[in-house]
Amino acid sequence: MAIANITIDGQKIQTETGQTILQAAREAGIYIPVLCDHPALPPEGACRVCLVEIEKQRALQPSCTFPVSDGLVVHTKTERVKKARKFSLELLISDHPLDCMTCDSTGNCLLQDLAYEYGVEGDRYHGKKHNYEVDDPNPFIQVDRNKCILCRRCVRACREVNGVEAISVFHRGFDAYIGFGADTYMADSPCEFCGSCVAVCPTGALTPKISLGKGRTWQIERIQTTCPYCGVGCQIELEVKDNEIIKANSVWEGPSNHGWTCVKGRFGWDYVHHEDRLTHPQVRRYLLGEGQSKPGAADRHSEVAGDPWEWVTTDWDTAFDIAARKFRQHRDESGPRSIGVLTSAKCTNEENYLMNKFTRQVIGTNSIDHCARL
């Protein structure tokens, strides 16, 4: 790549040709506001908030799509630029609900931040407003088109990040809106509910239903961890309030997922606080009696206290001892080939390797398979 020497706000910068002004500014630590742009997505040039003034250019240009060239001189903070950005924001606010006091995205809304930054006060341009029903019946994502600013981030994320193309823009002009599939509900479209659209939405148009009303952005603690669902090792960020998980976000710097998650990683964490979740191992009561034989199925009354089939909470050492004893007993009585082992994609590669070694070398059988292959 050839090198281009450009100047942004008096600061001389060397960057590669083929990059945009916005990319060059980010690399140099120069702030340019954006709404429709996202570092993980291709540029769109839809919102006109990133407008800049370029010498020898008659009109203001969107920095997210304008390519750099040698000798380019850019100004990002002139009065002309500020007025144009404020005008774009005022037009967006004129057809946007002003319910920030009750909106779940308050404090985590890019439109709100920019309106504050540029002093946009109330609804300057009065006119027709959209009034869409918030009625998408899918179990994961609330779709509020009234808060959509048509930045098309969700469209690009669905296409570029997940490769599904379940989201698109229907109609044109004032009647344009974001839709799914053949203009139907999310659940009836090719959507896989990976939540990439939620991750990039700059307003409250797309919100996880499971997180609604659980807490504001300044009330939560953010903890980066590894998704527990499979061995890929996707990095996620958990939002925690009062020691309870209220939301899971993707991590764009995650080495194995780069911001992508599946439906389980994004929305399947409610089991952590579920009332039916086991916190200690349980075994059948008859297994706790040394040498006690297995009762017949006809005598099973596990709902009766004291019944041999009743589940009893015990400690880990006891549970492991019972499992080891039963493995050994069955192998000695019926032979190693009578035992089969299934491993799980939820385990790491190292854990599956140890299970493979245990099956072949300790038990002495090759009857081992993996859930991802079945």
DAQUI-V516340 format. One record per residue. N is the residue number from 1. RES is the residue in three letters. OMEGA is omega as a letter, one per 40 degrees, with the letter a starting at -180 (* if undefined). Layout:
# DAQUI-V516340
((N	RES	OMEGA) (N	RES	OMEGA))
This chain:
# DAQUI-V516340
((1	MET	i) (2	ALA	a) (3	ILE	i) (4	ALA	i) (5	ASN	a) (6	ILE	i) (7	THR	i) (8	ILE	a) (9	ASP	i) (10	GLY	a) (11	GLN	a) (12	LYS	a) (13	ILE	i) (14	GLN	a) (15	THR	a) (16	GLU	i) (17	THR	a) (18	GLY	i) (19	GLN	i) (20	THR	i) (21	ILE	a) (22	LEU	i) (23	GLN	i) (24	ALA	i) (25	ALA	i) (26	ARG	i) (27	GLU	a) (28	ALA	i) (29	GLY	i) (30	ILE	a) (31	TYR	i) (32	ILE	a) (33	PRO	i) (34	VAL	i) (35	LEU	a) (36	CYS	a) (37	ASP	i) (38	HIS	a) (39	PRO	a) (40	ALA	a) (41	LEU	i) (42	PRO	a) (43	PRO	a) (44	GLU	a) (45	GLY	a) (46	ALA	a) (47	CYS	i) (48	ARG	i) (49	VAL	a) (50	CYS	a) (51	LEU	i) (52	VAL	i) (53	GLU	a) (54	ILE	i) (55	GLU	a) (56	LYS	i) (57	GLN	a) (58	ARG	a) (59	ALA	i) (60	LEU	a) (61	GLN	i) (62	PRO	a) (63	SER	a) (64	CYS	a) (65	THR	a) (66	PHE	a) (67	PRO	i) (68	VAL	i) (69	SER	a) (70	ASP	i) (71	GLY	a) (72	LEU	i) (73	VAL	a) (74	VAL	i) (75	HIS	a) (76	THR	a) (77	LYS	i) (78	THR	i) (79	GLU	i) (80	ARG	i) (81	VAL	a) (82	LYS	i) (83	LYS	i) (84	ALA	i) (85	ARG	i) (86	LYS	i) (87	PHE	i) (88	SER	i) (89	LEU	i) (90	GLU	i) (91	LEU	i) (92	LEU	a) (93	ILE	a) (94	SER	i) (95	ASP	a) (96	HIS	i) (97	PRO	i) (98	LEU	a) (99	ASP	a) (100	CYS	a) (101	MET	a) (102	THR	a) (103	CYS	a) (104	ASP	a) (105	SER	i) (106	THR	a) (107	GLY	i) (108	ASN	a) (109	CYS	a) (110	LEU	i) (111	LEU	i) (112	GLN	a) (113	ASP	a) (114	LEU	i) (115	ALA	i) (116	TYR	a) (117	GLU	a) (118	TYR	i) (119	GLY	i) (120	VAL	a) (121	GLU	i) (122	GLY	a) (123	ASP	a) (124	ARG	a) (125	TYR	a) (126	HIS	i) (127	GLY	a) (128	LYS	i) (129	LYS	i) (130	HIS	i) (131	ASN	a) (132	TYR	i) (133	GLU	i) (134	VAL	a) (135	ASP	a) (136	ASP	a) (137	PRO	a) (138	ASN	a) (139	PRO	a) (140	PHE	a) (141	ILE	i) (142	GLN	a) (143	VAL	i) (144	ASP	a) (145	ARG	i) (146	ASN	a) (147	LYS	a) (148	CYS	i) (149	ILE	i) (150	LEU	i) (151	CYS	i) (152	ARG	i) (153	ARG	a) (154	CYS	i) (155	VAL	a) (156	ARG	i) (157	ALA	i) (158	CYS	a) (159	ARG	a) (160	GLU	a) (161	VAL	a) (162	ASN	i) (163	GLY	a) (164	VAL	a) (165	GLU	i) (166	ALA	a) (167	ILE	i) (168	SER	i) (169	VAL	i) (170	PHE	a) (171	HIS	a) (172	ARG	i) (173	GLY	a) (174	PHE	a) (175	ASP	a) (176	ALA	i) (177	TYR	i) (178	ILE	i) (179	GLY	a) (180	PHE	i) (181	GLY	i) (182	ALA	a) (183	ASP	a) (184	THR	i) (185	TYR	i) (186	MET	a) (187	ALA	i) (188	ASP	i) (189	SER	i) (190	PRO	a) (191	CYS	i) (192	GLU	i) (193	PHE	i) (194	CYS	i) (195	GLY	i) (196	SER	i) (197	CYS	i) (198	VAL	a) (199	ALA	a) (200	VAL	a) (201	CYS	a) (202	PRO	i) (203	THR	i) (204	GLY	a) (205	ALA	i) (206	LEU	a) (207	THR	i) (208	PRO	a) (209	LYS	a) (210	ILE	a) (211	SER	a) (212	LEU	i) (213	GLY	a) (214	LYS	a) (215	GLY	i) (216	ARG	a) (217	THR	a) (218	TRP	a) (219	GLN	a) (220	ILE	i) (221	GLU	a) (222	ARG	a) (223	ILE	i) (224	GLN	a) (225	THR	i) (226	THR	i) (227	CYS	a) (228	PRO	a) (229	TYR	i) (230	CYS	a) (231	GLY	a) (232	VAL	i) (233	GLY	i) (234	CYS	i) (235	GLN	i) (236	ILE	i) (237	GLU	a) (238	LEU	i) (239	GLU	a) (240	VAL	i) (241	LYS	a) (242	ASP	i) (243	ASN	i) (244	GLU	i) (245	ILE	i) (246	ILE	a) (247	LYS	i) (248	ALA	i) (249	ASN	i) (250	SER	i) (251	VAL	a) (252	TRP	i) (253	GLU	i) (254	GLY	a) (255	PRO	a) (256	SER	a) (257	ASN	i) (258	HIS	i) (259	GLY	a) (260	TRP	i) (261	THR	i) (262	CYS	a) (263	VAL	a) (264	LYS	a) (265	GLY	a) (266	ARG	a) (267	PHE	a) (268	GLY	a) (269	TRP	a) (270	ASP	i) (271	TYR	a) (272	VAL	a) (273	HIS	a) (274	HIS	a) (275	GLU	a) (276	ASP	a) (277	ARG	i) (278	LEU	i) (279	THR	i) (280	HIS	i) (281	PRO	i) (282	GLN	i) (283	VAL	i) (284	ARG	a) (285	ARG	a) (286	TYR	i) (287	LEU	a) (288	LEU	i) (289	GLY	a) (290	GLU	i) (291	GLY	a) (292	GLN	a) (293	SER	a) (294	LYS	i) (295	PRO	i) (296	GLY	a) (297	ALA	a) (298	ALA	a) (299	ASP	a) (300	ARG	i) (301	HIS	a) (302	SER	i) (303	GLU	a) (304	VAL	a) (305	ALA	i) (306	GLY	i) (307	ASP	i) (308	PRO	a) (309	TRP	a) (310	GLU	i) (311	TRP	a) (312	VAL	i) (313	THR	i) (314	THR	i) (315	ASP	a) (316	TRP	a) (317	ASP	i) (318	THR	a) (319	ALA	i) (320	PHE	i) (321	ASP	i) (322	ILE	i) (323	ALA	a) (324	ALA	a) (325	ARG	a) (326	LYS	i) (327	PHE	a) (328	ARG	a) (329	GLN	a) (330	HIS	i) (331	ARG	a) (332	ASP	a) (333	GLU	a) (334	SER	i) (335	GLY	a) (336	PRO	a) (337	ARG	i) (338	SER	a) (339	ILE	i) (340	GLY	a) (341	VAL	i) (342	LEU	i) (343	THR	a) (344	SER	i) (345	ALA	i) (346	LYS	i) (347	CYS	i) (348	THR	i) (349	ASN	a) (350	GLU	i) (351	GLU	i) (352	ASN	i) (353	TYR	i) (354	LEU	i) (355	MET	i) (356	ASN	i) (357	LYS	i) (358	PHE	a) (359	THR	a) (360	ARG	a) (361	GLN	a) (362	VAL	i) (363	ILE	i) (364	GLY	i) (365	THR	i) (366	ASN	a) (367	SER	i) (368	ILE	i) (369	ASP	a) (370	HIS	a) (371	CYS	a) (372	ALA	a) (373	ARG	a) (374	LEU	*))
